[in-house]
Amino acid sequence: MEHRLFRIVSMVWVGSLLTLGLVAAPVLFSMLDRTSAGSVAAQLFRIEAIIGVVSAFVLILIGNRFVKSGIVDYKRVRWIVAVMLVCVLVGYFALQPFMNSLRMAAQEAGTDLASSPYAKEFGILHGISSAIYLIECLFGIALVWRLPGAAPVKIVPKGKSAKVAAKRARS
């Protein structure tokens, strides 16, 4: 049951990441003006960040439980989830506030962000944020690719460490 929950949460998270980045955001920017599309996209990315943090914590908790009980299939998968969590934390919770402050400063100055003096700085932050999002998506694909099967088989025998069992499994 927990294996299925792990897979479902992983696939929902990665699916929402890819859908937002590859479908929703491009459609918004192709159909709306840049300011409106940017506002809607910012809200969608906020929701995606919350989904990412919650999913990561659930997956890390389940993965830790599996590894402690001897199922070594989840050892690498936990690290993929941890890297994805760092991407969310840096990309959204560290960079996004700076991007929002530049957007607000341009609005307070009565200009469009693209024609404001903050445009270059915003562009740099947006590029960094986009690169981090791409890295998160690639790790998400790796996560789904590496998900253990329906019934993970690599179990640590009693009295053996997970490290020994992992080494034996690779042989």
OpenMM code with the backbone's topology and positions (N, CA, C; nanometers):
from openmm import Vec3, app, unit

residues = "MET GLU HIS ARG LEU PHE ARG ILE VAL SER MET VAL TRP VAL GLY SER LEU LEU THR LEU GLY LEU VAL ALA ALA PRO VAL LEU PHE SER MET LEU ASP ARG THR SER ALA GLY SER VAL ALA ALA GLN LEU PHE ARG ILE GLU ALA ILE ILE GLY VAL VAL SER ALA PHE VAL LEU ILE LEU ILE GLY ASN ARG PHE VAL LYS SER GLY ILE VAL ASP TYR LYS ARG VAL ARG TRP ILE VAL ALA VAL MET LEU VAL CYS VAL LEU VAL GLY TYR PHE ALA LEU GLN PRO PHE MET ASN SER LEU ARG MET ALA ALA GLN GLU ALA GLY THR ASP LEU ALA SER SER PRO TYR ALA LYS GLU PHE GLY ILE LEU HIS GLY ILE SER SER ALA ILE TYR LEU ILE GLU CYS LEU PHE GLY ILE ALA LEU VAL TRP ARG LEU PRO GLY ALA ALA PRO VAL LYS ILE VAL PRO LYS GLY LYS SER ALA LYS VAL ALA ALA LYS ARG ALA ARG SER".split()
positions = [
    Vec3(0.0818, -0.1196, 0.0000),
    Vec3(0.0000, 0.0000, 0.0000),
    Vec3(0.0864, 0.1263, 0.0000),
    Vec3(0.1882, 0.1315, 0.0870),
    Vec3(0.2734, 0.2497, 0.0925),
    Vec3(0.3541, 0.2669, -0.0354),
    Vec3(0.3892, 0.1554, -0.1000),
    Vec3(0.4626, 0.1636, -0.2259),
    Vec3(0.3760, 0.2342, -0.3302),
    Vec3(0.2500, 0.2001, -0.3326),
    Vec3(0.1583, 0.2638, -0.4273),
    Vec3(0.1398, 0.4115, -0.3951),
    Vec3(0.1288, 0.4441, -0.2679),
    Vec3(0.1157, 0.5844, -0.2276),
    Vec3(0.2392, 0.6626, -0.2711),
    Vec3(0.3558, 0.6036, -0.2531),
    Vec3(0.4806, 0.6679, -0.2944),
    Vec3(0.4777, 0.6964, -0.4442),
    Vec3(0.4370, 0.5969, -0.5226),
    Vec3(0.4321, 0.6142, -0.6681),
    Vec3(0.3282, 0.7168, -0.7095),
    Vec3(0.2119, 0.7151, -0.6473),
    Vec3(0.1062, 0.8108, -0.6829),
    Vec3(0.1496, 0.9535, -0.6522),
    Vec3(0.2039, 0.9760, -0.5332),
    Vec3(0.2486, 1.1106, -0.4964),
    Vec3(0.3596, 1.1570, -0.5913),
    Vec3(0.4518, 1.0672, -0.6228),
    Vec3(0.5606, 1.1016, -0.7158),
    Vec3(0.5059, 1.1419, -0.8520),
    Vec3(0.4145, 1.0629, -0.9029),
    Vec3(0.3624, 1.0895, -1.0365),
    Vec3(0.2744, 1.2139, -1.0406),
    Vec3(0.1995, 1.2397, -0.9352),
    Vec3(0.1191, 1.3620, -0.9307),
    Vec3(0.2114, 1.4837, -0.9294),
    Vec3(0.3148, 1.4795, -0.8471),
    Vec3(0.4088, 1.5918, -0.8387),
    Vec3(0.4786, 1.6148, -0.9722),
    Vec3(0.5371, 1.5101, -1.0278),
    Vec3(0.6115, 1.5244, -1.1525),
    Vec3(0.5162, 1.5609, -1.2670),
    Vec3(0.3990, 1.5019, -1.2677),
    Vec3(0.3014, 1.5355, -1.3715),
    Vec3(0.2590, 1.6814, -1.3656),
    Vec3(0.2378, 1.7326, -1.2451),
    Vec3(0.1992, 1.8737, -1.2322),
    Vec3(0.3147, 1.9652, -1.2716),
    Vec3(0.4377, 1.9267, -1.2368),
    Vec3(0.5557, 2.0044, -1.2770),
    Vec3(0.5641, 2.0174, -1.4285),
    Vec3(0.5550, 1.9034, -1.4963),
    Vec3(0.5689, 1.9025, -1.6413),
    Vec3(0.4510, 1.9710, -1.7098),
    Vec3(0.3313, 1.9499, -1.6582),
    Vec3(0.2132, 2.0127, -1.7175),
    Vec3(0.2204, 2.1641, -1.7066),
    Vec3(0.2584, 2.2129, -1.5899),
    Vec3(0.2682, 2.3578, -1.5717),
    Vec3(0.3786, 2.4171, -1.6586),
    Vec3(0.4952, 2.3565, -1.6565),
    Vec3(0.6085, 2.4113, -1.7294),
    Vec3(0.6011, 2.3954, -1.8799),
    Vec3(0.5446, 2.2844, -1.9276),
    Vec3(0.5431, 2.2576, -2.0711),
    Vec3(0.4118, 2.2905, -2.1395),
    Vec3(0.3025, 2.3008, -2.0632),
    Vec3(0.1724, 2.3246, -2.1253),
    Vec3(0.1098, 2.4554, -2.0771),
    Vec3(0.0822, 2.4652, -1.9480),
    Vec3(0.0038, 2.5778, -1.8964),
    Vec3(0.0733, 2.7131, -1.9158),
    Vec3(0.1979, 2.7248, -1.8741),
    Vec3(0.2672, 2.8540, -1.8850),
    Vec3(0.2831, 2.8979, -2.0309),
    Vec3(0.3266, 2.8110, -2.1223),
    Vec3(0.3350, 2.8549, -2.2619),
    Vec3(0.1995, 2.8969, -2.3204),
    Vec3(0.0939, 2.8256, -2.2839),
    Vec3(-0.0395, 2.8623, -2.3342),
    Vec3(-0.0808, 2.9990, -2.2793),
    Vec3(-0.0557, 3.0229, -2.1515),
    Vec3(-0.0890, 3.1529, -2.0933),
    Vec3(-0.0201, 3.2664, -2.1681),
    Vec3(0.1096, 3.2499, -2.1936),
    Vec3(0.1848, 3.3568, -2.2580),
    Vec3(0.1514, 3.3714, -2.4063),
    Vec3(0.0943, 3.2674, -2.4664),
    Vec3(0.0538, 3.2790, -2.6063),
    Vec3(-0.0858, 3.3405, -2.6209),
    Vec3(-0.1667, 3.3357, -2.5142),
    Vec3(-0.3043, 3.3833, -2.5247),
    Vec3(-0.3308, 3.5166, -2.4546),
    Vec3(-0.2521, 3.5489, -2.3542),
    Vec3(-0.2753, 3.6705, -2.2756),
    Vec3(-0.1594, 3.7678, -2.2941),
    Vec3(-0.1829, 3.8933, -2.2550),
    Vec3(-0.0718, 3.9875, -2.2559),
    Vec3(0.0277, 3.9446, -2.1481),
    Vec3(0.1513, 3.9919, -2.1611),
    Vec3(0.2596, 3.9466, -2.0722),
    Vec3(0.2298, 3.9711, -1.9249),
    Vec3(0.1703, 4.0847, -1.8936),
    Vec3(0.1438, 4.1173, -1.7533),
    Vec3(0.0404, 4.0225, -1.6933),
    Vec3(-0.0696, 4.0014, -1.7656),
    Vec3(-0.1738, 3.9106, -1.7155),
    Vec3(-0.1227, 3.7671, -1.7085),
    Vec3(-0.0546, 3.7256, -1.8140),
    Vec3(-0.0005, 3.5890, -1.8160),
    Vec3(0.0992, 3.5691, -1.7032),
    Vec3(0.1829, 3.6693, -1.6783),
    Vec3(0.2799, 3.6601, -1.5696),
    Vec3(0.2137, 3.6494, -1.4336),
    Vec3(0.1052, 3.7242, -1.4136),
    Vec3(0.0330, 3.7182, -1.2856),
    Vec3(-0.0312, 3.5824, -1.2638),
    Vec3(-0.0958, 3.5298, -1.3688),
    Vec3(-0.1589, 3.3974, -1.3568),
    Vec3(-0.0525, 3.2900, -1.3377),
    Vec3(0.0549, 3.2991, -1.4157),
    Vec3(0.1625, 3.1996, -1.4040),
    Vec3(0.2247, 3.2035, -1.2646),
    Vec3(0.2417, 3.3229, -1.2095),
    Vec3(0.2988, 3.3335, -1.0743),
    Vec3(0.2116, 3.2615, -0.9722),
    Vec3(0.0792, 3.2751, -0.9852),
    Vec3(-0.0114, 3.2049, -0.8942),
    Vec3(-0.0023, 3.0532, -0.9128),
    Vec3(0.0064, 3.0093, -1.0380),
    Vec3(0.0183, 2.8655, -1.0647),
    Vec3(0.1492, 2.8094, -1.0103),
    Vec3(0.2565, 2.8853, -1.0260),
    Vec3(0.3854, 2.8391, -0.9727),
    Vec3(0.3863, 2.8394, -0.8204),
    Vec3(0.3103, 2.9290, -0.7582),
    Vec3(0.2969, 2.9280, -0.6122),
    Vec3(0.2289, 2.7988, -0.5674),
    Vec3(0.1210, 2.7628, -0.6358),
    Vec3(0.0512, 2.6381, -0.6038),
    Vec3(0.1439, 2.5192, -0.6273),
    Vec3(0.2182, 2.5223, -0.7362),
    Vec3(0.3117, 2.4136, -0.7670),
    Vec3(0.4196, 2.4016, -0.6603),
    Vec3(0.4660, 2.5138, -0.6083),
    Vec3(0.5678, 2.5104, -0.5022),
    Vec3(0.5123, 2.4443, -0.3762),
    Vec3(0.3891, 2.4757, -0.3415),
    Vec3(0.3267, 2.4133, -0.2236),
    Vec3(0.3103, 2.2637, -0.2464),
    Vec3(0.2648, 2.2265, -0.3660),
    Vec3(0.2524, 2.0838, -0.3996),
    Vec3(0.3891, 2.0162, -0.3879),
    Vec3(0.4930, 2.0833, -0.4359),
    Vec3(0.6273, 2.0269, -0.4312),
    Vec3(0.6780, 2.0050, -0.2907),
    Vec3(0.6586, 2.1033, -0.2039),
    Vec3(0.7068, 2.0897, -0.0655),
    Vec3(0.6320, 1.9782, 0.0069),
    Vec3(0.5003, 1.9779, -0.0064),
    Vec3(0.4201, 1.8738, 0.0614),
    Vec3(0.4562, 1.7360, 0.0070),
    Vec3(0.4639, 1.7243, -0.1255),
    Vec3(0.4986, 1.5950, -0.1865),
    Vec3(0.6365, 1.5480, -0.1426),
    Vec3(0.7320, 1.6387, -0.1424),
    Vec3(0.8684, 1.6010, -0.1034),
    Vec3(0.8725, 1.5491, 0.0392),
    Vec3(0.8053, 1.6182, 0.1306),
    Vec3(0.8079, 1.5720, 0.2689),
    Vec3(0.7399, 1.4361, 0.2838),
    Vec3(0.6284, 1.4160, 0.2153),
    Vec3(0.5603, 1.2856, 0.2205),
    Vec3(0.6517, 1.1772, 0.1642),
    Vec3(0.7141, 1.2047, 0.0490),
    Vec3(0.7999, 1.1043, -0.0144),
    Vec3(0.9248, 1.0745, 0.0686),
    Vec3(0.9830, 1.1767, 0.1278),
    Vec3(1.1019, 1.1540, 0.2111),
    Vec3(1.0655, 1.0732, 0.3356),
    Vec3(0.9518, 1.1043, 0.3964),
    Vec3(0.9092, 1.0269, 0.5138),
    Vec3(0.8848, 0.8806, 0.4792),
    Vec3(0.8129, 0.8567, 0.3706),
    Vec3(0.7858, 0.7180, 0.3294),
    Vec3(0.9165, 0.6492, 0.2901),
    Vec3(1.0007, 0.7195, 0.2119),
    Vec3(1.1279, 0.6605, 0.1698),
    Vec3(1.2172, 0.6259, 0.2869),
    Vec3(1.2251, 0.7143, 0.3856),
    Vec3(1.3050, 0.6852, 0.5055),
    Vec3(1.2526, 0.5625, 0.5780),
    Vec3(1.1226, 0.5527, 0.5863),
    Vec3(1.0629, 0.4369, 0.6536),
    Vec3(1.0996, 0.3071, 0.5812),
    Vec3(1.0935, 0.3099, 0.4483),
    Vec3(1.1296, 0.1911, 0.3714),
    Vec3(1.2763, 0.1547, 0.3890),
    Vec3(1.3645, 0.2541, 0.3817),
    Vec3(1.5079, 0.2268, 0.3944),
    Vec3(1.5395, 0.1728, 0.5339),
    Vec3(1.4779, 0.2311, 0.6367),
    Vec3(1.5014, 0.1813, 0.7732),
    Vec3(1.4494, 0.0403, 0.7926),
    Vec3(1.3450, 0.0036, 0.7165),
    Vec3(1.2932, -0.1323, 0.7303),
    Vec3(1.3679, -0.2303, 0.6401),
    Vec3(1.4669, -0.1807, 0.5652),
    Vec3(1.5516, -0.2710, 0.4890),
    Vec3(1.5288, -0.2722, 0.3394),
    Vec3(1.4383, -0.1934, 0.2876),
    Vec3(1.4130, -0.1916, 0.1433),
    Vec3(1.5054, -0.0874, 0.0819),
    Vec3(1.6115, -0.1328, 0.0199),
    Vec3(1.7150, -0.0420, -0.0290),
    Vec3(1.6805, 0.0218, -0.1627),
    Vec3(1.5735, -0.0222, -0.2290),
    Vec3(1.5326, 0.0379, -0.3562),
    Vec3(1.5062, 0.1878, -0.3417),
    Vec3(1.4701, 0.2303, -0.2251),
    Vec3(1.4312, 0.3697, -0.2036),
    Vec3(1.5475, 0.4596, -0.1620),
    Vec3(1.6653, 0.4013, -0.1472),
    Vec3(1.7785, 0.4806, -0.0989),
    Vec3(1.8143, 0.5931, -0.1962),
    Vec3(1.8326, 0.5600, -0.3236),
    Vec3(1.8662, 0.6623, -0.4235),
    Vec3(1.7461, 0.7528, -0.4527),
    Vec3(1.6297, 0.6950, -0.4529),
    Vec3(1.5085, 0.7708, -0.4839),
    Vec3(1.4897, 0.8841, -0.3835),
    Vec3(1.5224, 0.8591, -0.2570),
    Vec3(1.5116, 0.9647, -0.1552),
    Vec3(1.5991, 1.0837, -0.1894),
    Vec3(1.7194, 1.0572, -0.2416),
    Vec3(1.8104, 1.1662, -0.2758),
    Vec3(1.7593, 1.2461, -0.3946),
    Vec3(1.6963, 1.1795, -0.4891),
    Vec3(1.6356, 1.2505, -0.6017),
    Vec3(1.5272, 1.3447, -0.5496),
    Vec3(1.4453, 1.2945, -0.4585),
    Vec3(1.3391, 1.3771, -0.3987),
    Vec3(1.4008, 1.4947, -0.3222),
    Vec3(1.5084, 1.4704, -0.2511),
    Vec3(1.5742, 1.5776, -0.1742),
    Vec3(1.6269, 1.6873, -0.2671),
    Vec3(1.6848, 1.6489, -0.3805),
    Vec3(1.7334, 1.7483, -0.4761),
    Vec3(1.6158, 1.8276, -0.5335),
    Vec3(1.5064, 1.7595, -0.5625),
    Vec3(1.3876, 1.8287, -0.6132),
    Vec3(1.3343, 1.9275, -0.5095),
    Vec3(1.3368, 1.8888, -0.3833),
    Vec3(1.2922, 1.9789, -0.2767),
    Vec3(1.3817, 2.1024, -0.2695),
    Vec3(1.5115, 2.0833, -0.2803),
    Vec3(1.6038, 2.1977, -0.2796),
    Vec3(1.5731, 2.2899, -0.3983),
    Vec3(1.5433, 2.2321, -0.5128),
    Vec3(1.5073, 2.3137, -0.6294),
    Vec3(1.3831, 2.3977, -0.6014),
    Vec3(1.2831, 2.3389, -0.5383),
    Vec3(1.1614, 2.4138, -0.5042),
    Vec3(1.1950, 2.5255, -0.4062),
    Vec3(1.2699, 2.4925, -0.3035),
    Vec3(1.3003, 2.5920, -0.2001),
    Vec3(1.3818, 2.7083, -0.2549),
    Vec3(1.4804, 2.6785, -0.3375),
    Vec3(1.5628, 2.7853, -0.3938),
    Vec3(1.4870, 2.8592, -0.5041),
    Vec3(1.4286, 2.7837, -0.5951),
    Vec3(1.3617, 2.8446, -0.7093),
    Vec3(1.2414, 2.9278, -0.6736),
    Vec3(1.1613, 2.8797, -0.5829),
    Vec3(1.0404, 2.9552, -0.5511),
    Vec3(1.0565, 3.0398, -0.4256),
    Vec3(1.0958, 2.9790, -0.3179),
    Vec3(1.0958, 3.0503, -0.1903),
    Vec3(1.2159, 3.1427, -0.1714),
    Vec3(1.3226, 3.1254, -0.2501),
    Vec3(1.4375, 3.2159, -0.2389),
    Vec3(1.4369, 3.3211, -0.3499),
    Vec3(1.4157, 3.2791, -0.4749),
    Vec3(1.4226, 3.3738, -0.5864),
    Vec3(1.2921, 3.4496, -0.6110),
    Vec3(1.1813, 3.3829, -0.5944),
    Vec3(1.0512, 3.4437, -0.6261),
    Vec3(1.0235, 3.5723, -0.5482),
    Vec3(1.0558, 3.5810, -0.4195),
    Vec3(1.0320, 3.7083, -0.3498),
    Vec3(1.1074, 3.8261, -0.4123),
    Vec3(1.2297, 3.8021, -0.4605),
    Vec3(1.3043, 3.9076, -0.5276),
    Vec3(1.2361, 3.9474, -0.6588),
    Vec3(1.1886, 3.8474, -0.7325),
    Vec3(1.1193, 3.8754, -0.8579),
    Vec3(0.9903, 3.9536, -0.8324),
    Vec3(0.9181, 3.9155, -0.7283),
    Vec3(0.7946, 3.9876, -0.6940),
    Vec3(0.8227, 4.1315, -0.6533),
    Vec3(0.9315, 4.1524, -0.5795),
    Vec3(0.9633, 4.2891, -0.5367),
    Vec3(0.9979, 4.3761, -0.6575),
    Vec3(1.0644, 4.3197, -0.7570),
    Vec3(1.0942, 4.3954, -0.8784),
    Vec3(0.9659, 4.4258, -0.9563),
    Vec3(0.8759, 4.3290, -0.9610),
    Vec3(0.7474, 4.3487, -1.0283),
    Vec3(0.6679, 4.4595, -0.9594),
    Vec3(0.6661, 4.4570, -0.8265),
    Vec3(0.5932, 4.5588, -0.7497),
    Vec3(0.6581, 4.6964, -0.7651),
    Vec3(0.7893, 4.7011, -0.7671),
    Vec3(0.8589, 4.8291, -0.7829),
    Vec3(0.8254, 4.8913, -0.9183),
    Vec3(0.8162, 4.8081, -1.0209),
    Vec3(0.7801, 4.8593, -1.1532),
    Vec3(0.6358, 4.9103, -1.1530),
    Vec3(0.5453, 4.8386, -1.0865),
    Vec3(0.4058, 4.8828, -1.0779),
    Vec3(0.3944, 5.0142, -1.0017),
    Vec3(0.4688, 5.0264, -0.8919),
    Vec3(0.4656, 5.1499, -0.8125),
    Vec3(0.5205, 5.2685, -0.8910),
    Vec3(0.6147, 5.2398, -0.9802),
    Vec3(0.6698, 5.3451, -1.0652),
    Vec3(0.5759, 5.3790, -1.1805),
    Vec3(0.4683, 5.3009, -1.1939),
    Vec3(0.3693, 5.3257, -1.2981),
    Vec3(0.4094, 5.2776, -1.4356),
    Vec3(0.5013, 5.1821, -1.4408),
    Vec3(0.5445, 5.1300, -1.5705),
    Vec3(0.5270, 4.9798, -1.5766),
    Vec3(0.5312, 4.9325, -1.6960),
    Vec3(0.5295, 4.7891, -1.7231),
    Vec3(0.6673, 4.7341, -1.6856),
    Vec3(0.6733, 4.6136, -1.6335),
    Vec3(0.8012, 4.5554, -1.5903),
    Vec3(0.9020, 4.5497, -1.7049),
    Vec3(0.8555, 4.5165, -1.8245),
    Vec3(0.9455, 4.5036, -1.9392),
    Vec3(1.0106, 4.6360, -1.9770),
    Vec3(0.9430, 4.7475, -1.9514),
    Vec3(1.0003, 4.8779, -1.9877),
    Vec3(1.0555, 4.9527, -1.8663),
    Vec3(1.0639, 4.8856, -1.7539),
    Vec3(1.1142, 4.9493, -1.6313),
    Vec3(1.2652, 4.9299, -1.6198),
    Vec3(1.3281, 5.0052, -1.5322),
    Vec3(1.4721, 4.9854, -1.5106),
    Vec3(1.5045, 4.8520, -1.4418),
    Vec3(1.4007, 4.7835, -1.3959),
    Vec3(1.4199, 4.6556, -1.3261),
    Vec3(1.4155, 4.5364, -1.4216),
    Vec3(1.3910, 4.5614, -1.5493),
    Vec3(1.3707, 4.4535, -1.6465),
    Vec3(1.4921, 4.3613, -1.6578),
    Vec3(1.6113, 4.4177, -1.6617),
    Vec3(1.7316, 4.3348, -1.6777),
    Vec3(1.7518, 4.2437, -1.5567),
    Vec3(1.7392, 4.3006, -1.4377),
    Vec3(1.7562, 4.2225, -1.3155),
    Vec3(1.6485, 4.1132, -1.3053),
    Vec3(1.5244, 4.1496, -1.3415),
    Vec3(1.4159, 4.0512, -1.3414),
    Vec3(1.4460, 3.9393, -1.4413),
    Vec3(1.4960, 3.9755, -1.5578),
    Vec3(1.5291, 3.8761, -1.6599),
    Vec3(1.6348, 3.7773, -1.6127),
    Vec3(1.7346, 3.8288, -1.5429),
    Vec3(1.8401, 3.7410, -1.4901),
    Vec3(1.7820, 3.6442, -1.3870),
    Vec3(1.7033, 3.6980, -1.2931),
    Vec3(1.6417, 3.6122, -1.1908),
    Vec3(1.5456, 3.5120, -1.2544),
    Vec3(1.4711, 3.5565, -1.3548),
    Vec3(1.3772, 3.4669, -1.4228),
    Vec3(1.4534, 3.3547, -1.4933),
    Vec3(1.5664, 3.3869, -1.5534),
    Vec3(1.6482, 3.2851, -1.6192),
    Vec3(1.7027, 3.1823, -1.5207),
    Vec3(1.7501, 3.2302, -1.4071),
    Vec3(1.8001, 3.1390, -1.3037),
    Vec3(1.6861, 3.0511, -1.2522),
    Vec3(1.5715, 3.1131, -1.2277),
    Vec3(1.4554, 3.0390, -1.1789),
    Vec3(1.4109, 2.9341, -1.2806),
    Vec3(1.4114, 2.9702, -1.4080),
    Vec3(1.3734, 2.8754, -1.5136),
    Vec3(1.4711, 2.7591, -1.5216),
    Vec3(1.5996, 2.7877, -1.5056),
    Vec3(1.7005, 2.6811, -1.5083),
    Vec3(1.6809, 2.5855, -1.3908),
    Vec3(1.6515, 2.6398, -1.2744),
    Vec3(1.6268, 2.5559, -1.1570),
    Vec3(1.5019, 2.4717, -1.1780),
    Vec3(1.3992, 2.5310, -1.2380),
    Vec3(1.2753, 2.4568, -1.2667),
    Vec3(1.3034, 2.3428, -1.3648),
    Vec3(1.3855, 2.3694, -1.4661),
    Vec3(1.4230, 2.2652, -1.5618),
    Vec3(1.4980, 2.1521, -1.4923),
    Vec3(1.5896, 2.1865, -1.4042),
    Vec3(1.6636, 2.0841, -1.3280),
    Vec3(1.5665, 2.0016, -1.2448),
    Vec3(1.4708, 2.0694, -1.1795),
    Vec3(1.3706, 1.9979, -1.1007),
    Vec3(1.2903, 1.9025, -1.1884),
    Vec3(1.2523, 1.9466, -1.3089),
    Vec3(1.1772, 1.8608, -1.4008),
    Vec3(1.2593, 1.7392, -1.4435),
    Vec3(1.3866, 1.7606, -1.4718),
    Vec3(1.4723, 1.6488, -1.5119),
    Vec3(1.4894, 1.5484, -1.3982),
    Vec3(1.5074, 1.5992, -1.2770),
    Vec3(1.5143, 1.5082, -1.1626),
    Vec3(1.3794, 1.4403, -1.1403),
    Vec3(1.2705, 1.5088, -1.1705),
    Vec3(1.1386, 1.4474, -1.1598),
    Vec3(1.1226, 1.3308, -1.2556),
    Vec3(1.1706, 1.3485, -1.3773),
    Vec3(1.1673, 1.2384, -1.4747),
    Vec3(1.2533, 1.1226, -1.4246),
    Vec3(1.3702, 1.1553, -1.3689),
    Vec3(1.4565, 1.0505, -1.3122),
    Vec3(1.3875, 0.9801, -1.1960),
    Vec3(1.3131, 1.0558, -1.1156),
    Vec3(1.2401, 0.9964, -1.0028),
    Vec3(1.1389, 0.8939, -1.0526),
    Vec3(1.0590, 0.9324, -1.1500),
    Vec3(0.9575, 0.8394, -1.2028),
    Vec3(1.0253, 0.7197, -1.2682),
    Vec3(1.1352, 0.7431, -1.3360),
    Vec3(1.2092, 0.6344, -1.4022),
    Vec3(1.2627, 0.5347, -1.3001),
    Vec3(1.3099, 0.5852, -1.1863),
    Vec3(1.3744, 0.5000, -1.0860),
    Vec3(1.2781, 0.4428, -0.9832),
    Vec3(1.1497, 0.4749, -0.9938),
    Vec3(1.0557, 0.4233, -0.8942),
    Vec3(1.0621, 0.2722, -0.8878),
    Vec3(1.0681, 0.2177, -0.7679),
    Vec3(1.0681, 0.0719, -0.7529),
    Vec3(0.9390, 0.0115, -0.8073),
    Vec3(0.9465, -0.1144, -0.8445),
    Vec3(0.8295, -0.1849, -0.8966),
    Vec3(0.7219, -0.2026, -0.7907),
    Vec3(0.6188, -0.2760, -0.8266),
    Vec3(0.5036, -0.2951, -0.7372),
    Vec3(0.5448, -0.3564, -0.6040),
    Vec3(0.6390, -0.4471, -0.6076),
    Vec3(0.6862, -0.5107, -0.4838),
    Vec3(0.8386, -0.5089, -0.4837),
    Vec3(0.9005, -0.4100, -0.4199),
    Vec3(1.0470, -0.4052, -0.4161),
    Vec3(1.1037, -0.5338, -0.3581),
    Vec3(1.2115, -0.5807, -0.4201),
    Vec3(1.2649, -0.7114, -0.3806),
    Vec3(1.3939, -0.7041, -0.3010),
    Vec3(1.4635, -0.5929, -0.3050),
    Vec3(1.5927, -0.5845, -0.2376),
    Vec3(1.5715, -0.5524, -0.0904),
    Vec3(1.5669, -0.6558, -0.0105),
    Vec3(1.5427, -0.6402, 0.1320),
    Vec3(1.6697, -0.6784, 0.2082),
    Vec3(1.7002, -0.6019, 0.3085),
    Vec3(1.8184, -0.6287, 0.3899),
    Vec3(1.7894, -0.7487, 0.4795),
    Vec3(1.8732, -0.8513, 0.4727),
    Vec3(1.8544, -0.9655, 0.5626),
    Vec3(1.8755, -0.9228, 0.7080),
    Vec3(1.8135, -0.9935, 0.7992),
    Vec3(1.8283, -0.9619, 0.9420),
    Vec3(1.9747, -0.9708, 0.9813),
    Vec3(2.0170, -0.8736, 1.0568),
    Vec3(2.1538, -0.8717, 1.1054),
    Vec3(2.2530, -0.8087, 1.0090),
    Vec3(2.2090, -0.7659, 0.8918),
    Vec3(2.2972, -0.7036, 0.7927),
    Vec3(2.2597, -0.5560, 0.7780),
    Vec3(2.3569, -0.4780, 0.7431),
    Vec3(2.3296, -0.3353, 0.7235),
    Vec3(2.2766, -0.3112, 0.5825),
    Vec3(2.2109, -0.1983, 0.5640),
    Vec3(2.1580, -0.1609, 0.4327),
    Vec3(2.2719, -0.1433, 0.3326),
    Vec3(2.3875, -0.0972, 0.3814),
    Vec3(2.5027, -0.0768, 0.2937),
    Vec3(2.5508, -0.2105, 0.2372),
    Vec3(2.5581, -0.3127, 0.3209),
    Vec3(2.6012, -0.4454, 0.2771),
    Vec3(2.5004, -0.5028, 0.1789),
    Vec3(2.3727, -0.4870, 0.2079),
    Vec3(2.2686, -0.5400, 0.1203),
    Vec3(2.2706, -0.4697, -0.0154),
    Vec3(2.2921, -0.3374, -0.0148),
    Vec3(2.2980, -0.2630, -0.1418),
    Vec3(2.4174, -0.3083, -0.2238),
    Vec3(2.5296, -0.3321, -0.1581),
    Vec3(2.6501, -0.3771, -0.2273),
    Vec3(2.6261, -0.5160, -0.2885),
    Vec3(2.5595, -0.6025, -0.2130),
    Vec3(2.5310, -0.7367, -0.2614),
    Vec3(2.4332, -0.7309, -0.3784),
    Vec3(2.3362, -0.6393, -0.3739),
    Vec3(2.2368, -0.6280, -0.4796),
    Vec3(2.2993, -0.5800, -0.6095),
    Vec3(2.4021, -0.4943, -0.6018),
    Vec3(2.4676, -0.4436, -0.7230),
    Vec3(2.5549, -0.5509, -0.7882),
    Vec3(2.5949, -0.6513, -0.7128),
    Vec3(2.6848, -0.7550, -0.7650),
    Vec3(2.6139, -0.8475, -0.8604),
] * unit.nanometer
topology = app.Topology()
chain = topology.addChain("A")
for resn in residues:
    res = topology.addResidue(resn, chain)
    for name in ("N", "CA", "C"):
        topology.addAtom(name, app.Element.getBySymbol(name[0]), res)
